[in-house]
Amino acid sequence: MKREEYISDEAVVKRVDASIKIELEKKKVLGIPAVIYDRDTQKIYYLNSDGTRVEASEKLRKGRYSERIRQKA
């Protein structure tokens, strides 16, 4: 494949965003809770079809893998 045949990064991002929106709408219609990660609170939530959020879990580890390994040594 030549470089001219590749799609741009912006097009990839748009396609990913569209696929995520479609998947969330599909789960909403089927009544299946979607799993959402909130970066601000660093918690995992179940997003129900009626719009309610139920906390599932918190972030288990803090820091990058290399930083955690360095602390153990």
mmCIF file of the N, C-alpha and C atoms, coordinates in Angstrom:
data_MODEL
# 
_entry.id   MODEL 
# 
loop_
_atom_site.group_PDB 
_atom_site.id 
_atom_site.type_symbol 
_atom_site.label_atom_id 
_atom_site.label_alt_id 
_atom_site.label_comp_id 
_atom_site.label_asym_id 
_atom_site.label_entity_id 
_atom_site.label_seq_id 
_atom_site.pdbx_PDB_ins_code 
_atom_site.Cartn_x 
_atom_site.Cartn_y 
_atom_site.Cartn_z 
_atom_site.occupancy 
_atom_site.B_iso_or_equiv 
_atom_site.pdbx_formal_charge 
_atom_site.auth_seq_id 
_atom_site.auth_comp_id 
_atom_site.auth_asym_id 
_atom_site.auth_atom_id 
_atom_site.pdbx_PDB_model_num 
ATOM 1   N N  . MET A 1 1  ? 0.823   -1.188 0.000  1.00 0.00 ? 1  MET A N  1 
ATOM 2   C CA . MET A 1 1  ? 0.000   0.000  0.000  1.00 0.00 ? 1  MET A CA 1 
ATOM 3   C C  . MET A 1 1  ? 0.865   1.248  0.000  1.00 0.00 ? 1  MET A C  1 
ATOM 4   N N  . LYS A 1 2  ? 0.495   2.165  -0.797 1.00 0.00 ? 2  LYS A N  1 
ATOM 5   C CA . LYS A 1 2  ? 1.201   3.436  -0.827 1.00 0.00 ? 2  LYS A CA 1 
ATOM 6   C C  . LYS A 1 2  ? 0.683   4.339  0.278  1.00 0.00 ? 2  LYS A C  1 
ATOM 7   N N  . ARG A 1 3  ? 1.480   5.268  0.656  1.00 0.00 ? 3  ARG A N  1 
ATOM 8   C CA . ARG A 1 3  ? 1.121   6.205  1.730  1.00 0.00 ? 3  ARG A CA 1 
ATOM 9   C C  . ARG A 1 3  ? -0.126  7.006  1.368  1.00 0.00 ? 3  ARG A C  1 
ATOM 10  N N  . GLU A 1 4  ? -0.345  7.288  0.099  1.00 0.00 ? 4  GLU A N  1 
ATOM 11  C CA . GLU A 1 4  ? -1.503  8.071  -0.330 1.00 0.00 ? 4  GLU A CA 1 
ATOM 12  C C  . GLU A 1 4  ? -2.812  7.313  -0.125 1.00 0.00 ? 4  GLU A C  1 
ATOM 13  N N  . GLU A 1 5  ? -2.744  5.984  0.012  1.00 0.00 ? 5  GLU A N  1 
ATOM 14  C CA . GLU A 1 5  ? -3.946  5.178  0.147  1.00 0.00 ? 5  GLU A CA 1 
ATOM 15  C C  . GLU A 1 5  ? -4.435  5.075  1.590  1.00 0.00 ? 5  GLU A C  1 
ATOM 16  N N  . TYR A 1 6  ? -3.626  5.497  2.554  1.00 0.00 ? 6  TYR A N  1 
ATOM 17  C CA . TYR A 1 6  ? -4.020  5.465  3.953  1.00 0.00 ? 6  TYR A CA 1 
ATOM 18  C C  . TYR A 1 6  ? -5.012  6.578  4.259  1.00 0.00 ? 6  TYR A C  1 
ATOM 19  N N  . ILE A 1 7  ? -5.839  6.365  5.275  1.00 0.00 ? 7  ILE A N  1 
ATOM 20  C CA . ILE A 1 7  ? -6.731  7.440  5.698  1.00 0.00 ? 7  ILE A CA 1 
ATOM 21  C C  . ILE A 1 7  ? -6.004  8.284  6.749  1.00 0.00 ? 7  ILE A C  1 
ATOM 22  N N  . SER A 1 8  ? -6.429  9.512  6.904  1.00 0.00 ? 8  SER A N  1 
ATOM 23  C CA . SER A 1 8  ? -5.759  10.427 7.838  1.00 0.00 ? 8  SER A CA 1 
ATOM 24  C C  . SER A 1 8  ? -6.124  10.089 9.278  1.00 0.00 ? 8  SER A C  1 
ATOM 25  N N  . ASP A 1 9  ? -5.335  10.619 10.197 1.00 0.00 ? 9  ASP A N  1 
ATOM 26  C CA . ASP A 1 9  ? -5.595  10.399 11.617 1.00 0.00 ? 9  ASP A CA 1 
ATOM 27  C C  . ASP A 1 9  ? -6.937  11.001 12.029 1.00 0.00 ? 9  ASP A C  1 
ATOM 28  N N  . GLU A 1 10 ? -7.277  12.146 11.460 1.00 0.00 ? 10 GLU A N  1 
ATOM 29  C CA . GLU A 1 10 ? -8.549  12.790 11.791 1.00 0.00 ? 10 GLU A CA 1 
ATOM 30  C C  . GLU A 1 10 ? -9.725  11.905 11.369 1.00 0.00 ? 10 GLU A C  1 
ATOM 31  N N  . ALA A 1 11 ? -9.606  11.253 10.221 1.00 0.00 ? 11 ALA A N  1 
ATOM 32  C CA . ALA A 1 11 ? -10.664 10.369 9.749  1.00 0.00 ? 11 ALA A CA 1 
ATOM 33  C C  . ALA A 1 11 ? -10.806 9.153  10.660 1.00 0.00 ? 11 ALA A C  1 
ATOM 34  N N  . VAL A 1 12 ? -9.688  8.640  11.158 1.00 0.00 ? 12 VAL A N  1 
ATOM 35  C CA . VAL A 1 12 ? -9.731  7.499  12.086 1.00 0.00 ? 12 VAL A CA 1 
ATOM 36  C C  . VAL A 1 12 ? -10.427 7.896  13.374 1.00 0.00 ? 12 VAL A C  1 
ATOM 37  N N  . VAL A 1 13 ? -10.092 9.074  13.898 1.00 0.00 ? 13 VAL A N  1 
ATOM 38  C CA . VAL A 1 13 ? -10.704 9.550  15.138 1.00 0.00 ? 13 VAL A CA 1 
ATOM 39  C C  . VAL A 1 13 ? -12.211 9.736  14.956 1.00 0.00 ? 13 VAL A C  1 
ATOM 40  N N  . LYS A 1 14 ? -12.621 10.300 13.826 1.00 0.00 ? 14 LYS A N  1 
ATOM 41  C CA . LYS A 1 14 ? -14.050 10.487 13.560 1.00 0.00 ? 14 LYS A CA 1 
ATOM 42  C C  . LYS A 1 14 ? -14.777 9.153  13.482 1.00 0.00 ? 14 LYS A C  1 
ATOM 43  N N  . ARG A 1 15 ? -14.155 8.165  12.844 1.00 0.00 ? 15 ARG A N  1 
ATOM 44  C CA . ARG A 1 15 ? -14.778 6.848  12.740 1.00 0.00 ? 15 ARG A CA 1 
ATOM 45  C C  . ARG A 1 15 ? -14.896 6.171  14.097 1.00 0.00 ? 15 ARG A C  1 
ATOM 46  N N  . VAL A 1 16 ? -13.876 6.303  14.927 1.00 0.00 ? 16 VAL A N  1 
ATOM 47  C CA . VAL A 1 16 ? -13.914 5.714  16.270 1.00 0.00 ? 16 VAL A CA 1 
ATOM 48  C C  . VAL A 1 16 ? -14.997 6.374  17.105 1.00 0.00 ? 16 VAL A C  1 
ATOM 49  N N  . ASP A 1 17 ? -15.074 7.707  17.066 1.00 0.00 ? 17 ASP A N  1 
ATOM 50  C CA . ASP A 1 17 ? -16.109 8.423  17.813 1.00 0.00 ? 17 ASP A CA 1 
ATOM 51  C C  . ASP A 1 17 ? -17.506 7.993  17.364 1.00 0.00 ? 17 ASP A C  1 
ATOM 52  N N  . ALA A 1 18 ? -17.696 7.847  16.065 1.00 0.00 ? 18 ALA A N  1 
ATOM 53  C CA . ALA A 1 18 ? -18.995 7.433  15.534 1.00 0.00 ? 18 ALA A CA 1 
ATOM 54  C C  . ALA A 1 18 ? -19.334 6.020  15.967 1.00 0.00 ? 18 ALA A C  1 
ATOM 55  N N  . SER A 1 19 ? -18.356 5.125  15.966 1.00 0.00 ? 19 SER A N  1 
ATOM 56  C CA . SER A 1 19 ? -18.638 3.745  16.364 1.00 0.00 ? 19 SER A CA 1 
ATOM 57  C C  . SER A 1 19 ? -18.971 3.644  17.848 1.00 0.00 ? 19 SER A C  1 
ATOM 58  N N  . ILE A 1 20 ? -18.325 4.474  18.672 1.00 0.00 ? 20 ILE A N  1 
ATOM 59  C CA . ILE A 1 20 ? -18.628 4.484  20.106 1.00 0.00 ? 20 ILE A CA 1 
ATOM 60  C C  . ILE A 1 20 ? -20.045 4.993  20.340 1.00 0.00 ? 20 ILE A C  1 
ATOM 61  N N  . LYS A 1 21 ? -20.444 6.058  19.640 1.00 0.00 ? 21 LYS A N  1 
ATOM 62  C CA . LYS A 1 21 ? -21.802 6.581  19.780 1.00 0.00 ? 21 LYS A CA 1 
ATOM 63  C C  . LYS A 1 21 ? -22.840 5.546  19.357 1.00 0.00 ? 21 LYS A C  1 
ATOM 64  N N  . ILE A 1 22 ? -22.566 4.834  18.279 1.00 0.00 ? 22 ILE A N  1 
ATOM 65  C CA . ILE A 1 22 ? -23.495 3.807  17.807 1.00 0.00 ? 22 ILE A CA 1 
ATOM 66  C C  . ILE A 1 22 ? -23.617 2.684  18.833 1.00 0.00 ? 22 ILE A C  1 
ATOM 67  N N  . GLU A 1 23 ? -22.498 2.258  19.390 1.00 0.00 ? 23 GLU A N  1 
ATOM 68  C CA . GLU A 1 23 ? -22.517 1.170  20.378 1.00 0.00 ? 23 GLU A CA 1 
ATOM 69  C C  . GLU A 1 23 ? -23.265 1.590  21.641 1.00 0.00 ? 23 GLU A C  1 
ATOM 70  N N  . LEU A 1 24 ? -23.064 2.829  22.102 1.00 0.00 ? 24 LEU A N  1 
ATOM 71  C CA . LEU A 1 24 ? -23.782 3.305  23.294 1.00 0.00 ? 24 LEU A CA 1 
ATOM 72  C C  . LEU A 1 24 ? -25.286 3.397  23.031 1.00 0.00 ? 24 LEU A C  1 
ATOM 73  N N  . GLU A 1 25 ? -25.671 3.855  21.847 1.00 0.00 ? 25 GLU A N  1 
ATOM 74  C CA . GLU A 1 25 ? -27.095 3.915  21.496 1.00 0.00 ? 25 GLU A CA 1 
ATOM 75  C C  . GLU A 1 25 ? -27.694 2.517  21.413 1.00 0.00 ? 25 GLU A C  1 
ATOM 76  N N  . LYS A 1 26 ? -26.944 1.567  20.879 1.00 0.00 ? 26 LYS A N  1 
ATOM 77  C CA . LYS A 1 26 ? -27.414 0.188  20.778 1.00 0.00 ? 26 LYS A CA 1 
ATOM 78  C C  . LYS A 1 26 ? -27.655 -0.396 22.168 1.00 0.00 ? 26 LYS A C  1 
ATOM 79  N N  . LYS A 1 27 ? -26.720 -0.172 23.085 1.00 0.00 ? 27 LYS A N  1 
ATOM 80  C CA . LYS A 1 27 ? -26.881 -0.662 24.449 1.00 0.00 ? 27 LYS A CA 1 
ATOM 81  C C  . LYS A 1 27 ? -28.064 0.012  25.136 1.00 0.00 ? 27 LYS A C  1 
ATOM 82  N N  . LYS A 1 28 ? -28.283 1.285  24.858 1.00 0.00 ? 28 LYS A N  1 
ATOM 83  C CA . LYS A 1 28 ? -29.398 2.015  25.449 1.00 0.00 ? 28 LYS A CA 1 
ATOM 84  C C  . LYS A 1 28 ? -30.726 1.447  24.984 1.00 0.00 ? 28 LYS A C  1 
ATOM 85  N N  . VAL A 1 29 ? -30.838 1.142  23.689 1.00 0.00 ? 29 VAL A N  1 
ATOM 86  C CA . VAL A 1 29 ? -32.077 0.588  23.137 1.00 0.00 ? 29 VAL A CA 1 
ATOM 87  C C  . VAL A 1 29 ? -32.336 -0.809 23.680 1.00 0.00 ? 29 VAL A C  1 
ATOM 88  N N  . LEU A 1 30 ? -31.277 -1.618 23.804 1.00 0.00 ? 30 LEU A N  1 
ATOM 89  C CA . LEU A 1 30 ? -31.437 -2.989 24.285 1.00 0.00 ? 30 LEU A CA 1 
ATOM 90  C C  . LEU A 1 30 ? -31.581 -3.067 25.807 1.00 0.00 ? 30 LEU A C  1 
ATOM 91  N N  . GLY A 1 31 ? -31.323 -1.972 26.502 1.00 0.00 ? 31 GLY A N  1 
ATOM 92  C CA . GLY A 1 31 ? -31.453 -1.959 27.957 1.00 0.00 ? 31 GLY A CA 1 
ATOM 93  C C  . GLY A 1 31 ? -30.261 -2.566 28.667 1.00 0.00 ? 31 GLY A C  1 
ATOM 94  N N  . ILE A 1 32 ? -29.135 -2.661 27.989 1.00 0.00 ? 32 ILE A N  1 
ATOM 95  C CA . ILE A 1 32 ? -27.919 -3.215 28.576 1.00 0.00 ? 32 ILE A CA 1 
ATOM 96  C C  . ILE A 1 32 ? -27.092 -2.069 29.137 1.00 0.00 ? 32 ILE A C  1 
ATOM 97  N N  . PRO A 1 33 ? -26.635 -2.159 30.390 1.00 0.00 ? 33 PRO A N  1 
ATOM 98  C CA . PRO A 1 33 ? -25.817 -1.066 30.920 1.00 0.00 ? 33 PRO A CA 1 
ATOM 99  C C  . PRO A 1 33 ? -24.454 -1.017 30.238 1.00 0.00 ? 33 PRO A C  1 
ATOM 100 N N  . ALA A 1 34 ? -24.009 0.190  29.931 1.00 0.00 ? 34 ALA A N  1 
ATOM 101 C CA . ALA A 1 34 ? -22.692 0.401  29.330 1.00 0.00 ? 34 ALA A CA 1 
ATOM 102 C C  . ALA A 1 34 ? -21.694 0.661  30.449 1.00 0.00 ? 34 ALA A C  1 
ATOM 103 N N  . VAL A 1 35 ? -20.467 0.224  30.255 1.00 0.00 ? 35 VAL A N  1 
ATOM 104 C CA . VAL A 1 35 ? -19.411 0.439  31.234 1.00 0.00 ? 35 VAL A CA 1 
ATOM 105 C C  . VAL A 1 35 ? -18.622 1.667  30.809 1.00 0.00 ? 35 VAL A C  1 
ATOM 106 N N  . ILE A 1 36 ? -18.541 2.661  31.710 1.00 0.00 ? 36 ILE A N  1 
ATOM 107 C CA . ILE A 1 36 ? -17.915 3.948  31.424 1.00 0.00 ? 36 ILE A CA 1 
ATOM 108 C C  . ILE A 1 36 ? -16.818 4.208  32.457 1.00 0.00 ? 36 ILE A C  1 
ATOM 109 N N  . TYR A 1 37 ? -15.664 4.707  32.002 1.00 0.00 ? 37 TYR A N  1 
ATOM 110 C CA . TYR A 1 37 ? -14.588 5.116  32.902 1.00 0.00 ? 37 TYR A CA 1 
ATOM 111 C C  . TYR A 1 37 ? -14.552 6.631  32.951 1.00 0.00 ? 37 TYR A C  1 
ATOM 112 N N  . ASP A 1 38 ? -14.637 7.188  34.146 1.00 0.00 ? 38 ASP A N  1 
ATOM 113 C CA . ASP A 1 38 ? -14.588 8.636  34.334 1.00 0.00 ? 38 ASP A CA 1 
ATOM 114 C C  . ASP A 1 38 ? -13.162 9.023  34.716 1.00 0.00 ? 38 ASP A C  1 
ATOM 115 N N  . ARG A 1 39 ? -12.496 9.785  33.866 1.00 0.00 ? 39 ARG A N  1 
ATOM 116 C CA . ARG A 1 39 ? -11.107 10.156 34.122 1.00 0.00 ? 39 ARG A CA 1 
ATOM 117 C C  . ARG A 1 39 ? -10.964 11.101 35.307 1.00 0.00 ? 39 ARG A C  1 
ATOM 118 N N  . ASP A 1 40 ? -11.959 11.945 35.529 1.00 0.00 ? 40 ASP A N  1 
ATOM 119 C CA . ASP A 1 40 ? -11.865 12.919 36.617 1.00 0.00 ? 40 ASP A CA 1 
ATOM 120 C C  . ASP A 1 40 ? -11.872 12.232 37.975 1.00 0.00 ? 40 ASP A C  1 
ATOM 121 N N  . THR A 1 41 ? -12.838 11.340 38.197 1.00 0.00 ? 41 THR A N  1 
ATOM 122 C CA . THR A 1 41 ? -12.951 10.645 39.480 1.00 0.00 ? 41 THR A CA 1 
ATOM 123 C C  . THR A 1 41 ? -12.162 9.361  39.512 1.00 0.00 ? 41 THR A C  1 
ATOM 124 N N  . GLN A 1 42 ? -11.684 8.887  38.374 1.00 0.00 ? 42 GLN A N  1 
ATOM 125 C CA . GLN A 1 42 ? -10.943 7.644  38.218 1.00 0.00 ? 42 GLN A CA 1 
ATOM 126 C C  . GLN A 1 42 ? -11.739 6.459  38.759 1.00 0.00 ? 42 GLN A C  1 
ATOM 127 N N  . LYS A 1 43 ? -13.020 6.434  38.397 1.00 0.00 ? 43 LYS A N  1 
ATOM 128 C CA . LYS A 1 43 ? -13.905 5.347  38.801 1.00 0.00 ? 43 LYS A CA 1 
ATOM 129 C C  . LYS A 1 43 ? -14.597 4.764  37.584 1.00 0.00 ? 43 LYS A C  1 
ATOM 130 N N  . ILE A 1 44 ? -15.023 3.523  37.712 1.00 0.00 ? 44 ILE A N  1 
ATOM 131 C CA . ILE A 1 44 ? -15.734 2.834  36.642 1.00 0.00 ? 44 ILE A CA 1 
ATOM 132 C C  . ILE A 1 44 ? -17.209 2.808  37.010 1.00 0.00 ? 44 ILE A C  1 
ATOM 133 N N  . TYR A 1 45 ? -18.065 3.153  36.042 1.00 0.00 ? 45 TYR A N  1 
ATOM 134 C CA . TYR A 1 45 ? -19.496 3.227  36.267 1.00 0.00 ? 45 TYR A CA 1 
ATOM 135 C C  . TYR A 1 45 ? -20.248 2.360  35.269 1.00 0.00 ? 45 TYR A C  1 
ATOM 136 N N  . TYR A 1 46 ? -21.428 1.899  35.681 1.00 0.00 ? 46 TYR A N  1 
ATOM 137 C CA . TYR A 1 46 ? -22.401 1.313  34.768 1.00 0.00 ? 46 TYR A CA 1 
ATOM 138 C C  . TYR A 1 46 ? -23.373 2.426  34.416 1.00 0.00 ? 46 TYR A C  1 
ATOM 139 N N  . LEU A 1 47 ? -23.546 2.703  33.140 1.00 0.00 ? 47 LEU A N  1 
ATOM 140 C CA . LEU A 1 47 ? -24.476 3.712  32.672 1.00 0.00 ? 47 LEU A CA 1 
ATOM 141 C C  . LEU A 1 47 ? -25.722 3.000  32.173 1.00 0.00 ? 47 LEU A C  1 
ATOM 142 N N  . ASN A 1 48 ? -26.826 3.136  32.908 1.00 0.00 ? 48 ASN A N  1 
ATOM 143 C CA . ASN A 1 48 ? -28.062 2.459  32.555 1.00 0.00 ? 48 ASN A CA 1 
ATOM 144 C C  . ASN A 1 48 ? -28.803 3.206  31.455 1.00 0.00 ? 48 ASN A C  1 
ATOM 145 N N  . SER A 1 49 ? -29.778 2.532  30.841 1.00 0.00 ? 49 SER A N  1 
ATOM 146 C CA . SER A 1 49 ? -30.510 3.123  29.724 1.00 0.00 ? 49 SER A CA 1 
ATOM 147 C C  . SER A 1 49 ? -31.357 4.321  30.151 1.00 0.00 ? 49 SER A C  1 
ATOM 148 N N  . ASP A 1 50 ? -31.708 4.410  31.443 1.00 0.00 ? 50 ASP A N  1 
ATOM 149 C CA . ASP A 1 50 ? -32.481 5.555  31.911 1.00 0.00 ? 50 ASP A CA 1 
ATOM 150 C C  . ASP A 1 50 ? -31.606 6.748  32.296 1.00 0.00 ? 50 ASP A C  1 
ATOM 151 N N  . GLY A 1 51 ? -30.280 6.600  32.148 1.00 0.00 ? 51 GLY A N  1 
ATOM 152 C CA . GLY A 1 51 ? -29.366 7.703  32.402 1.00 0.00 ? 51 GLY A CA 1 
ATOM 153 C C  . GLY A 1 51 ? -28.711 7.681  33.770 1.00 0.00 ? 51 GLY A C  1 
ATOM 154 N N  . THR A 1 52 ? -29.071 6.736  34.630 1.00 0.00 ? 52 THR A N  1 
ATOM 155 C CA . THR A 1 52 ? -28.469 6.659  35.950 1.00 0.00 ? 52 THR A CA 1 
ATOM 156 C C  . THR A 1 52 ? -27.091 6.013  35.868 1.00 0.00 ? 52 THR A C  1 
ATOM 157 N N  . ARG A 1 53 ? -26.206 6.458  36.757 1.00 0.00 ? 53 ARG A N  1 
ATOM 158 C CA . ARG A 1 53 ? -24.854 5.909  36.829 1.00 0.00 ? 53 ARG A CA 1 
ATOM 159 C C  . ARG A 1 53 ? -24.682 5.196  38.157 1.00 0.00 ? 53 ARG A C  1 
ATOM 160 N N  . VAL A 1 54 ? -24.228 3.949  38.094 1.00 0.00 ? 54 VAL A N  1 
ATOM 161 C CA . VAL A 1 54 ? -23.978 3.153  39.287 1.00 0.00 ? 54 VAL A CA 1 
ATOM 162 C C  . VAL A 1 54 ? -22.482 2.860  39.339 1.00 0.00 ? 54 VAL A C  1 
ATOM 163 N N  . GLU A 1 55 ? -21.860 3.162  40.481 1.00 0.00 ? 55 GLU A N  1 
ATOM 164 C CA . GLU A 1 55 ? -20.422 2.949  40.599 1.00 0.00 ? 55 GLU A CA 1 
ATOM 165 C C  . GLU A 1 55 ? -20.125 1.454  40.652 1.00 0.00 ? 55 GLU A C  1 
ATOM 166 N N  . ALA A 1 56 ? -19.183 1.020  39.828 1.00 0.00 ? 56 ALA A N  1 
ATOM 167 C CA . ALA A 1 56 ? -18.816 -0.387 39.793 1.00 0.00 ? 56 ALA A CA 1 
ATOM 168 C C  . ALA A 1 56 ? -17.517 -0.632 40.554 1.00 0.00 ? 56 ALA A C  1 
ATOM 169 N N  . SER A 1 57 ? -16.542 0.239  40.354 1.00 0.00 ? 57 SER A N  1 
ATOM 170 C CA . SER A 1 57 ? -15.241 0.001  40.954 1.00 0.00 ? 57 SER A CA 1 
ATOM 171 C C  . SER A 1 57 ? -14.395 1.263  40.872 1.00 0.00 ? 57 SER A C  1 
ATOM 172 N N  . GLU A 1 58 ? -13.285 1.242  41.591 1.00 0.00 ? 58 GLU A N  1 
ATOM 173 C CA . GLU A 1 58 ? -12.319 2.325  41.510 1.00 0.00 ? 58 GLU A CA 1 
ATOM 174 C C  . GLU A 1 58 ? -11.074 1.839  40.790 1.00 0.00 ? 58 GLU A C  1 
ATOM 175 N N  . LYS A 1 59 ? -10.212 2.766  40.464 1.00 0.00 ? 59 LYS A N  1 
ATOM 176 C CA . LYS A 1 59 ? -8.949  2.429  39.835 1.00 0.00 ? 59 LYS A CA 1 
ATOM 177 C C  . LYS A 1 59 ? -8.130  1.605  40.826 1.00 0.00 ? 59 LYS A C  1 
ATOM 178 N N  . LEU A 1 60 ? -7.583  0.485  40.377 1.00 0.00 ? 60 LEU A N  1 
ATOM 179 C CA . LEU A 1 60 ? -6.873  -0.409 41.279 1.00 0.00 ? 60 LEU A CA 1 
ATOM 180 C C  . LEU A 1 60 ? -5.433  0.012  41.548 1.00 0.00 ? 60 LEU A C  1 
ATOM 181 N N  . ARG A 1 61 ? -4.764  0.516  40.528 1.00 0.00 ? 61 ARG A N  1 
ATOM 182 C CA . ARG A 1 61 ? -3.356  0.852  40.672 1.00 0.00 ? 61 ARG A CA 1 
ATOM 183 C C  . ARG A 1 61 ? -3.140  2.317  40.332 1.00 0.00 ? 61 ARG A C  1 
ATOM 184 N N  . LYS A 1 62 ? -2.143  2.887  40.955 1.00 0.00 ? 62 LYS A N  1 
ATOM 185 C CA . LYS A 1 62 ? -1.798  4.272  40.659 1.00 0.00 ? 62 LYS A CA 1 
ATOM 186 C C  . LYS A 1 62 ? -0.414  4.317  40.043 1.00 0.00 ? 62 LYS A C  1 
ATOM 187 N N  . GLY A 1 63 ? -0.224  5.217  39.116 1.00 0.00 ? 63 GLY A N  1 
ATOM 188 C CA . GLY A 1 63 ? 1.069   5.387  38.476 1.00 0.00 ? 63 GLY A CA 1 
ATOM 189 C C  . GLY A 1 63 ? 1.250   4.462  37.289 1.00 0.00 ? 63 GLY A C  1 
ATOM 190 N N  . ARG A 1 64 ? 2.295   4.702  36.570 1.00 0.00 ? 64 ARG A N  1 
ATOM 191 C CA . ARG A 1 64 ? 2.624   3.883  35.407 1.00 0.00 ? 64 ARG A CA 1 
ATOM 192 C C  . ARG A 1 64 ? 3.278   2.582  35.848 1.00 0.00 ? 64 ARG A C  1 
ATOM 193 N N  . TYR A 1 65 ? 3.261   1.607  34.951 1.00 0.00 ? 65 TYR A N  1 
ATOM 194 C CA . TYR A 1 65 ? 3.845   0.307  35.259 1.00 0.00 ? 65 TYR A CA 1 
ATOM 195 C C  . TYR A 1 65 ? 5.320   0.442  35.614 1.00 0.00 ? 65 TYR A C  1 
ATOM 196 N N  . SER A 1 66 ? 6.059   1.218  34.834 1.00 0.00 ? 66 SER A N  1 
ATOM 197 C CA . SER A 1 66 ? 7.493   1.362  35.096 1.00 0.00 ? 66 SER A CA 1 
ATOM 198 C C  . SER A 1 66 ? 7.751   2.019  36.456 1.00 0.00 ? 66 SER A C  1 
ATOM 199 N N  . GLU A 1 67 ? 6.883   2.935  36.859 1.00 0.00 ? 67 GLU A N  1 
ATOM 200 C CA . GLU A 1 67 ? 7.039   3.581  38.162 1.00 0.00 ? 67 GLU A CA 1 
ATOM 201 C C  . GLU A 1 67 ? 6.746   2.608  39.299 1.00 0.00 ? 67 GLU A C  1 
ATOM 202 N N  . ARG A 1 68 ? 5.749   1.737  39.128 1.00 0.00 ? 68 ARG A N  1 
ATOM 203 C CA . ARG A 1 68 ? 5.418   0.764  40.169 1.00 0.00 ? 68 ARG A CA 1 
ATOM 204 C C  . ARG A 1 68 ? 6.519   -0.260 40.310 1.00 0.00 ? 68 ARG A C  1 
ATOM 205 N N  . ILE A 1 69 ? 7.123   -0.697 39.216 1.00 0.00 ? 69 ILE A N  1 
ATOM 206 C CA . ILE A 1 69 ? 8.198   -1.683 39.258 1.00 0.00 ? 69 ILE A CA 1 
ATOM 207 C C  . ILE A 1 69 ? 9.441   -1.084 39.938 1.00 0.00 ? 69 ILE A C  1 
ATOM 208 N N  . ARG A 1 70 ? 9.725   0.175  39.640 1.00 0.00 ? 70 ARG A N  1 
ATOM 209 C CA . ARG A 1 70 ? 10.882  0.848  40.211 1.00 0.00 ? 70 ARG A CA 1 
ATOM 210 C C  . ARG A 1 70 ? 10.737  0.965  41.738 1.00 0.00 ? 70 ARG A C  1 
ATOM 211 N N  . GLN A 1 71 ? 9.515   1.184  42.227 1.00 0.00 ? 71 GLN A N  1 
ATOM 212 C CA . GLN A 1 71 ? 9.302   1.325  43.667 1.00 0.00 ? 71 GLN A CA 1 
ATOM 213 C C  . GLN A 1 71 ? 9.538   0.002  44.396 1.00 0.00 ? 71 GLN A C  1 
ATOM 214 N N  . LYS A 1 72 ? 9.209   -1.119 43.748 1.00 0.00 ? 72 LYS A N  1 
ATOM 215 C CA . LYS A 1 72 ? 9.391   -2.430 44.380 1.00 0.00 ? 72 LYS A CA 1 
ATOM 216 C C  . LYS A 1 72 ? 10.868  -2.778 44.532 1.00 0.00 ? 72 LYS A C  1 
ATOM 217 N N  . ALA A 1 73 ? 11.690  -2.338 43.580 1.00 0.00 ? 73 ALA A N  1 
ATOM 218 C CA . ALA A 1 73 ? 13.101  -2.732 43.558 1.00 0.00 ? 73 ALA A CA 1 
ATOM 219 C C  . ALA A 1 73 ? 13.933  -2.024 44.599 1.00 0.00 ? 73 ALA A C  1 
# 
